[in-house]
Amino acid sequence: MRRIGVSGEVSTVPTEGDAELEAPTHLALGGDGRLWVADSASGRLWVGPPSGPLRPWSRPEEAHEFVSPAGIAFVRDEGGRARLMIADSGANCVWEVSKGRVAM
């Protein structure tokens, strides 16, 4: 994945280990400053600082596998807590990540 800096410089956002992004489709910036990337071809979410390295997000053990995450966004509930919403076009559903748990 390529990044364009504010002064126009172009660089590659590194990934951790030998895994690579295959088809990044959407980005979301978390309240903690971490960058989240939906990779529809690999079925993974990637997370890390905007400058990298990005690493595959480790889902809780009880979570289902994503098929083709095609969109991600952070939303705040009425209490002000942020939840990560993941549109999974391959599974025809929207996943919600809240308090470390993943639910449909």
RALINCOR-V701870 format. One record per residue. N is the residue number from 1. RES is the residue in three letters. PHI is phi in degrees with one decimal (* if undefined). OMEGA is omega in whole degrees, 0 to 359 (NA if undefined). Layout:
BEGIN
N/RES/PHI/OMEGA  N/RES/PHI/OMEGA
END
This chain:
BEGIN
1/MET/*/181  2/ARG/-103.5/179  3/ARG/-124.6/175  4/ILE/-111.5/181  5/GLY/-76.0/182  6/VAL/-62.6/177  7/SER/-92.9/175  8/GLY/95.0/179  9/GLU/-70.6/181  10/VAL/-109.8/179  11/SER/-144.9/178  12/THR/-94.6/175  13/VAL/-81.6/183  14/PRO/-72.5/173  15/THR/-115.3/182  16/GLU/-86.3/178  17/GLY/70.6/181  18/ASP/-96.3/177  19/ALA/-72.4/179  20/GLU/-132.0/173  21/LEU/-66.5/180  22/GLU/-101.8/181  23/ALA/-148.2/179  24/PRO/-64.4/184  25/THR/-114.9/182  26/HIS/-141.9/179  27/LEU/-124.3/172  28/ALA/-146.2/178  29/LEU/-105.6/181  30/GLY/-77.0/179  31/GLY/-61.1/179  32/ASP/-89.0/178  33/GLY/89.4/179  34/ARG/-79.4/178  35/LEU/-93.2/177  36/TRP/-112.9/182  37/VAL/-127.8/174  38/ALA/-90.5/179  39/ASP/-113.8/188  40/SER/-68.6/183  41/ALA/-72.8/182  42/SER/-88.7/183  43/GLY/74.5/183  44/ARG/-114.6/165  45/LEU/-107.6/177  46/TRP/-114.7/181  47/VAL/-146.7/177  48/GLY/165.3/177  49/PRO/-66.7/182  50/PRO/-54.6/179  51/SER/-87.0/180  52/GLY/88.5/1  53/PRO/-79.6/174  54/LEU/-86.5/177  55/ARG/-133.0/176  56/PRO/-60.8/179  57/TRP/-73.4/177  58/SER/-87.9/178  59/ARG/-78.2/173  60/PRO/-58.2/185  61/GLU/-56.3/184  62/GLU/-79.8/183  63/ALA/-75.3/175  64/HIS/-75.0/176  65/GLU/-73.4/172  66/PHE/-78.9/179  67/VAL/-96.0/182  68/SER/-150.2/181  69/PRO/-62.5/187  70/ALA/-114.4/179  71/GLY/-160.9/179  72/ILE/-141.7/177  73/ALA/-158.9/172  74/PHE/-99.4/176  75/VAL/-128.0/178  76/ARG/-105.3/177  77/ASP/-83.9/183  78/GLU/-62.1/178  79/GLY/-85.3/179  80/GLY/88.1/179  81/ARG/-80.8/180  82/ALA/-85.0/174  83/ARG/-124.2/176  84/LEU/-93.3/178  85/MET/-108.9/184  86/ILE/-125.1/175  87/ALA/-86.6/181  88/ASP/-110.2/184  89/SER/-67.5/179  90/GLY/-73.0/180  91/ALA/-100.9/181  92/ASN/54.1/180  93/CYS/-153.2/174  94/VAL/-118.4/178  95/TRP/-95.4/176  96/GLU/-122.4/177  97/VAL/-111.4/182  98/SER/-144.8/180  99/LYS/54.7/177  100/GLY/78.4/180  101/ARG/-113.1/179  102/VAL/-112.9/180  103/ALA/-140.9/178  104/MET/-88.9/NA
END
